[in-house]
Amino acid sequence: MPKTLIYAIHGFLGNSSDWDIIKSCLDSEVLFIAEDIFSKKQSMDFFLERVDSFKEFQCKKIFLGYSMGGRLGLQILKKCPESFDHYVFLSTNIGLPAESIEDRERRVLNDQRWSEKISLENWDIFLKEWNSQNVFQGSKAECRRNVEQYDLFKLKESLVKWSLGLQEDFSDVVKEHKSKITWVVGERDEKYFEIAESLKSKNILLDFKKVSSGHRLWLDHPEAVANILKILV
């Protein structure tokens, strides 16, 4: 039986191998389970079913999610908070305020436009445009994402189904469970750094961790992420 189980969900365009460096820095007694949420093997909501299967493990359990994966983790935190002893959220958006109707509508439309750009014929164009977004400035460039890695329908559907414009504001959920949450942002990720500071000032978060990185924490500074996990395991 492992002493700790870590369940990790990557971000949009990610895959399970994104966590390899972080995983290699951890103790061999840690069972690190990383998903491929855009593969052709399972349904879009399988991660909620997968969490239920961890009940058989009588050890400490930690959730780890980056960006979109972190937002999926917020769903887990709300629906089954006791499934994990601790939750680690990397570069995660807690959600737009319910009253920000115009902002929500704009985000839904923007995500729909991104979804429509995904196609086999225009894959390279899509990647170039996606990676040129301001949020990724200050981060290392990802290795090229090959179209063969993905179920393109799932990529397109995720942008629509899991649009930030449709996501609820999880502020109350995070505040309720803040003692079991580690919130991590990059110092060069201005938008998410400001969000974290605001959450702390409102007492939604107890505190947050700052890493020398941009938005792509797992890529910019995997050792720092691993060190945060080492403290928890």
Secondary structure, DSSP 8 states (H G I E B T S, - for coil): --SEEEEEE--TT--GGGGHHHHHTS-TTEEEEE--TTSSSS-TTHHHHHHHGGGG--SEEEEEEETHHHHHHHHHHHH-GGG-SEEEEES------TT-HHHHHHHHHHHHHHHHH--STTHHHHHHHHHTSGGGTTS-------GGGS-HHHHHHHHHHT-TTTS---HHHHHHTGGGEEEEEETT-HHHHHHHHHHHHTTSSS--EEESS-S-HHHH-HHHHHHHHHHH-
